[in-house]
Amino acid sequence: MLPDDWQLTEDVDDFLARAGDFLRSRPALHNTPLTDIEKLRTRGADAHGAEATVFGRLESGGEVRAIFYRTPRGRLGLTPLSAKQADTLAAHLAGLGHFPSNVIADHDTATAFAETWQRHTGAASMPFWRTHLYRLGTLTPPQPRPEGRGRIAGGQDHEQVVRWCREFCVDVGEQSSIDLIDSGSWADSRFGDRHFTFWETPDGNPLSMAAATSIVGGMVRVDPVYTPAHLRGRGYAGAVSVEVSRAALAAGATDVVLFADPANPTSNALYQRIGYVHVADFTGYRFSYGAPEAGQEHGRRKTHLPSGS
């Protein structure tokens, strides 16, 4: 096997059997692949349409060194790669007709892939997402604690949760998530598998909201955290973030992580005050393709792969 030989499959169970230990070896850094692939596994990797998710692993010396996955909607997720590995992967994907609509990875990997993808395909790239990744160190509740209490959201709170998730997406410019929510595709949105908690007044009026993923590979990601604009600056976001972080630890999580917008110094300072430590920076690039050739639609071409190849 060549040092940079990527092995591709459409079988999520086969992929996890071979690459699961690698993903779980760095749960904080691999938090998005862990949750994305688990969602694909539980809901069906091809649940979104005729095109299956493609998974790939890079092996060297009998060990998995990196992975990628391309979802039916065209998002490419990557674990850290060198510039050479990114180039090899780009050439391989282009040759197979797998044209992603965007890529998300740690900053250096995403940037290296976007640059080499343009060389191989001519696709222009535009950054659309930048974020800091934080991992919880020692949880430190804010002082003074704001008035109120935490409460796990139930079925009766669904409309409130959906409304606030939509407002959150408007604030951060996540149009794709807004479209899914507006179309009624809550389960397909990134919020559909979350567990929500409110910080509310003593008489039960919600003031702020935070959510968390289920534990995967020992990791829980806090996402999203939202407080309506007219209620901000009163400590509610910190209080509810502590609630969900504490619950994650109590449930057995070894790594509790969250993403924060680098352009929002308030949220970054808040997370650091309650015990979160900066781990890495992540970036997303969106690709723009020219007119496809006859019979080919970039980003939607289906290539069947033998299971486990």
C-alpha positions in Angstrom: 0.0 0.0 0.0 1.4 3.4 -0.9 2.0 5.9 2.0 -0.8 8.2 0.7 -3.3 5.6 -0.5 -6.8 6.6 0.4 -9.3 3.7 0.9 -12.9 4.7 0.1 -16.2 3.1 1.0 -19.9 4.0 1.2 -20.5 1.5 4.1 -20.5 3.6 7.3 -20.3 0.5 9.6 -17.3 -0.8 7.7 -15.7 2.6 7.9 -16.2 3.0 11.6 -14.9 -0.6 12.2 -11.7 0.5 10.5 -11.4 4.2 11.5 -13.4 4.4 14.7 -10.4 4.1 17.0 -8.6 6.8 15.1 -11.5 9.2 15.5 -11.9 8.5 19.2 -8.1 9.0 19.8 -8.5 12.8 19.6 -12.2 13.4 20.5 -11.9 17.2 20.9 -10.1 17.8 17.6 -12.3 15.2 15.8 -15.6 16.4 17.4 -17.4 17.3 14.2 -16.5 14.0 12.3 -17.6 12.0 15.4 -21.0 13.7 15.6 -21.6 13.9 11.9 -20.7 10.3 11.2 -22.7 9.1 14.2 -25.8 11.0 12.8 -25.3 9.4 9.4 -25.0 6.0 11.0 -28.1 6.2 13.1 -30.3 7.9 10.5 -28.8 6.1 7.4 -25.8 7.4 5.5 -28.0 7.9 2.4 -31.0 9.2 4.2 -30.9 12.5 2.4 -31.3 11.2 -1.2 -30.1 8.9 -3.8 -26.4 9.9 -3.4 -24.6 8.1 -0.7 -22.1 9.5 1.7 -18.5 8.7 0.8 -16.0 7.9 3.5 -12.3 7.6 3.2 -9.4 6.7 5.4 -5.6 7.2 4.9 -3.5 4.4 6.2 0.2 4.1 6.7 2.1 1.5 8.6 -1.1 -0.4 9.3 -2.7 2.5 11.1 -5.3 5.1 10.1 -3.7 8.5 9.9 -6.5 10.7 8.6 -10.1 10.4 7.3 -12.6 12.3 5.1 -16.3 12.1 4.5 -18.4 13.8 1.9 -22.1 14.1 2.7 -25.0 13.8 0.3 -25.3 17.6 0.4 -21.7 17.9 -0.7 -19.9 19.0 2.5 -16.4 17.6 2.8 -15.2 17.0 6.4 -11.5 16.4 7.0 -9.2 15.5 9.9 -5.8 17.2 9.9 -3.7 16.7 6.7 -0.3 17.9 5.5 -0.2 19.9 2.3 1.0 16.9 0.4 -1.8 14.7 1.8 -4.4 17.3 0.9 -3.0 17.5 -2.7 -3.2 13.7 -3.0 -6.8 13.6 -1.7 -7.9 16.4 -4.0 -6.5 14.7 -7.1 -8.1 11.4 -6.0 -11.6 13.0 -5.4 -11.4 14.9 -8.7 -10.5 11.8 -10.6 -13.5 9.9 -9.1 -15.9 12.8 -9.8 -16.6 13.7 -6.2 -17.0 17.5 -6.3 -17.7 18.9 -2.8 -19.7 22.1 -2.4 -17.5 23.1 0.6 -14.9 21.9 3.0 -14.6 22.3 6.7 -11.5 21.4 8.7 -8.8 22.9 10.9 -7.6 26.1 9.3 -4.3 24.8 7.8 -6.0 21.7 6.4 -9.0 23.5 4.9 -6.8 26.1 3.4 -4.3 23.6 1.9 -7.2 21.6 0.4 -9.0 24.7 -1.0 -5.8 25.8 -2.7 -5.0 22.4 -4.2 -8.6 21.8 -5.2 -8.5 24.9 -7.3 -5.4 23.7 -9.0 -7.0 20.3 -9.8 -10.5 21.5 -10.8 -10.4 25.3 -11.4 -13.0 25.8 -8.7 -12.8 29.1 -6.9 -13.0 29.0 -3.1 -14.4 31.5 -0.7 -14.1 31.3 3.1 -17.5 31.3 4.7 -16.9 30.1 8.3 -14.1 30.7 10.8 -14.2 29.6 14.4 -12.2 28.9 17.5 -12.4 25.4 19.1 -12.4 25.3 22.9 -12.2 22.3 25.2 -13.4 22.4 28.8 -10.6 22.4 31.4 -11.9 23.1 35.0 -15.5 24.2 35.0 -15.8 27.5 36.8 -19.4 28.7 37.4 -19.8 32.5 37.0 -20.0 34.7 40.0 -22.3 36.1 40.9 -24.8 33.5 39.6 -27.7 35.2 37.9 -31.2 34.8 39.2 -33.0 31.8 37.8 -32.5 28.1 37.3 -31.6 25.6 34.6 -34.3 23.3 33.1 -34.1 20.6 30.5 -36.4 21.4 27.6 -39.2 19.0 26.9 -41.6 18.3 24.0 -43.8 21.2 25.1 -40.8 23.5 24.5 -40.3 22.5 20.8 -41.8 25.7 19.3 -39.6 27.9 21.6 -36.5 25.9 20.7 -37.2 26.0 17.0 -37.8 29.8 17.1 -34.6 30.5 19.1 -32.6 28.2 16.8 -33.8 30.1 13.8 -32.9 33.4 15.5 -29.5 32.1 16.3 -29.0 31.2 12.6 -30.0 34.6 11.6 -27.5 36.1 14.0 -24.6 34.0 12.7 -25.6 33.9 9.1 -26.3 30.2 8.7 -28.7 30.4 5.8 -28.7 26.7 5.0 -29.8 25.9 8.6 -32.6 28.5 8.3 -33.8 26.9 5.0 -34.0 23.5 6.7 -35.9 24.8 9.7 -38.3 26.9 7.5 -39.0 23.8 5.3 -39.9 21.8 8.3 -36.8 19.6 8.1 -35.9 19.9 11.7 -34.4 16.4 11.9 -32.2 17.2 8.9 -30.9 20.4 10.5 -27.9 20.4 12.7 -30.2 20.9 15.7 -32.3 17.8 15.3 -30.1 15.6 17.4 -29.4 18.1 20.2 -30.5 18.1 23.8 -31.6 21.5 24.9 -31.5 23.3 28.3 -33.1 26.6 29.3 -32.0 29.1 31.9 -35.3 30.5 33.1 -36.8 32.8 35.7 -38.0 31.4 39.0 -41.5 31.4 37.5 -40.6 29.5 34.4 -39.9 32.2 31.7 -37.0 31.1 29.4 -34.2 33.6 29.3 -31.4 31.7 27.5 -30.8 28.4 25.8 -27.9 26.0 25.2 -27.8 22.5 23.7 -25.4 19.6 23.6 -24.8 16.6 21.5 -25.0 13.1 22.8 -21.8 11.5 24.0 -19.8 10.1 21.1 -16.3 8.8 21.7 -16.3 10.3 25.1 -17.0 13.8 23.6 -19.9 16.2 24.0 -20.2 19.4 22.0 -22.1 22.4 23.4 -23.9 23.9 20.4 -25.7 26.3 20.1 -25.8 28.8 22.9 -28.4 31.6 22.4 -29.8 34.5 24.3 -32.3 36.9 22.7 -30.7 40.3 22.1 -32.8 42.2 24.7 -31.7 39.7 27.5 -28.0 39.7 26.8 -25.3 41.0 29.2 -27.0 39.6 32.3 -25.1 36.4 32.7 -27.7 34.0 31.4 -25.6 32.5 28.6 -22.8 31.7 31.1 -25.2 30.2 33.5 -26.9 27.9 30.9 -23.5 27.0 29.4 -22.3 25.8 32.8 -25.5 23.8 33.2 -25.1 21.8 30.0 -21.3 21.5 30.6 -21.9 20.1 34.1 -24.5 17.7 32.8 -22.1 16.4 30.1 -19.4 15.7 32.7 -22.0 14.0 35.0 -23.0 11.8 32.1 -19.4 10.6 31.7 -18.0 12.9 28.9 -14.2 13.1 29.0 -14.0 16.0 26.4 -16.6 18.8 26.4 -16.0 21.2 23.5 -17.6 24.2 21.8 -17.0 26.5 18.9 -16.9 30.3 19.2 -16.9 33.0 16.6 -13.5 34.8 16.6 -15.3 38.1 15.8 -17.3 37.9 19.0 -15.0 38.8 21.9 -17.8 38.7 24.4 -18.6 35.0 23.9 -14.9 34.1 23.7 -14.2 35.8 27.0 -17.2 34.2 28.6 -16.2 30.7 27.6 -12.7 31.2 28.9 -14.0 32.6 32.2 -16.1 29.4 32.8 -13.1 27.1 32.1 -12.9 26.5 28.3 -9.4 26.5 26.8 -8.6 27.3 23.1 -7.5 24.2 21.2 -7.5 25.1 17.5 -8.9 27.2 14.7 -11.3 25.9 12.1 -12.2 27.3 8.7 -14.8 26.5 6.0 -14.4 27.2 2.3 -17.2 27.2 -0.3 -16.4 26.1 -3.8 -17.7 27.8 -7.0 -17.7 25.7 -10.2 -18.0 26.8 -13.8 -20.8 25.3 -16.1 -20.6 21.5 -15.9 -19.9 19.5 -19.0 -22.8 17.7 -20.6 -23.9 14.8 -18.5 -22.1 15.9 -15.4 -23.3 18.0 -12.5 -20.5 19.0 -10.2 -21.2 17.9 -6.6 -23.9 15.4 -7.6 -22.1 12.8 -9.6 -22.6 9.3 -8.2 -19.6 6.9 -8.1 -20.4 3.4 -6.8 -17.6 1.9 -4.7 -17.2 -1.6 -3.5 -17.9 -2.0 0.2 -14.7 -1.7 2.2 -12.6 -0.6 -0.7 
